[in-house]
Amino acid sequence: MADRDFLEEIREAEAEAALLVEEARAKSQEKRHAVRQEAADLIQAAHSQAASVRQESLARAEKKARQILENQESSEGQALRPLSQESLNQAANILAERILSILEHR
């Protein structure tokens, strides 16, 4: 009789252990799903922020281009003078930075 009670206790313990393992798996799966969702949300936020930064950079570049064109139009009556090497280097750096920015976000 004692052996049967002992065997029954073992079976109950095994059933309880199996239930605990199953609950742990379910909780683990829920946590993985939550982490994946959080990561997806963070990635989406990063993409949105990058798009915003790109748009701001584009707006600044367009503003600068308009200013340059306005300056050019207002000075068309004046004699053109060659640009300094420093101005050419600065313009080249700005253009290179803009091109790299566009290529990075493709």
C-alpha positions in Angstrom: 0.0 0.0 0.0 2.8 2.4 0.9 4.4 1.7 -2.5 1.3 2.6 -4.3 1.0 5.9 -2.3 4.7 6.6 -3.1 4.1 5.9 -6.8 1.0 8.1 -6.8 3.0 10.9 -5.3 5.7 10.5 -7.9 3.1 10.6 -10.7 1.5 13.7 -9.2 5.0 15.3 -8.9 5.8 14.5 -12.5 2.4 15.9 -13.7 3.0 19.0 -11.6 6.5 19.3 -13.1 5.2 18.9 -16.6 2.6 21.6 -16.0 5.2 24.0 -14.6 7.5 23.4 -17.6 4.5 24.1 -20.0 3.7 27.3 -18.1 7.3 28.4 -18.2 7.4 27.7 -22.0 4.2 29.8 -22.5 5.6 32.7 -20.4 8.8 32.5 -22.3 7.0 32.6 -25.6 5.0 35.6 -24.4 8.2 37.4 -23.3 9.8 36.7 -26.7 6.8 38.1 -28.5 6.8 41.2 -26.3 10.6 41.7 -26.9 10.1 41.3 -30.6 7.3 43.8 -30.7 9.3 46.3 -28.6 12.3 45.8 -31.0 10.0 46.4 -34.0 8.6 49.5 -32.4 12.1 50.8 -31.7 13.2 50.1 -35.3 10.1 51.9 -36.6 10.8 54.9 -34.4 14.4 55.0 -35.6 13.2 54.9 -39.2 10.8 57.7 -38.6 13.5 59.7 -36.9 15.9 59.1 -39.8 13.2 60.2 -42.2 12.7 63.4 -40.2 16.4 64.1 -40.1 16.6 63.5 -43.9 13.7 65.9 -44.5 15.2 68.6 -42.3 18.6 68.2 -44.1 16.8 68.4 -47.4 14.9 71.5 -46.3 18.2 73.2 -45.1 19.9 72.3 -48.4 17.0 73.7 -50.4 17.0 76.9 -48.4 20.7 77.3 -49.0 20.2 76.7 -52.7 17.5 79.3 -52.9 19.7 81.8 -51.1 22.6 81.1 -53.5 20.3 81.6 -56.4 18.9 84.8 -55.0 22.4 86.1 -54.4 23.3 85.1 -57.9 20.3 86.9 -59.4 20.9 90.0 -57.4 24.6 90.1 -58.4 24.1 89.3 -62.1 24.6 92.9 -63.0 27.9 93.0 -61.3 31.1 91.6 -62.7 31.6 88.0 -61.8 34.7 87.3 -59.7 36.3 83.9 -59.4 35.5 82.0 -56.2 38.3 81.5 -53.7 39.8 78.1 -53.2 38.3 78.1 -49.7 34.8 78.7 -51.0 35.2 76.0 -53.6 36.4 73.5 -51.0 33.5 74.4 -48.7 31.0 73.9 -51.5 32.6 70.6 -52.4 32.4 69.4 -48.8 28.8 70.4 -48.5 27.9 68.6 -51.7 29.9 65.5 -50.7 28.2 65.4 -47.3 24.8 65.7 -48.9 25.5 62.9 -51.4 26.7 60.6 -48.6 23.7 61.4 -46.6 21.4 60.5 -49.5 23.3 57.2 -50.2 23.3 56.2 -46.5 19.5 56.3 -46.3 18.7 54.4 -49.4 
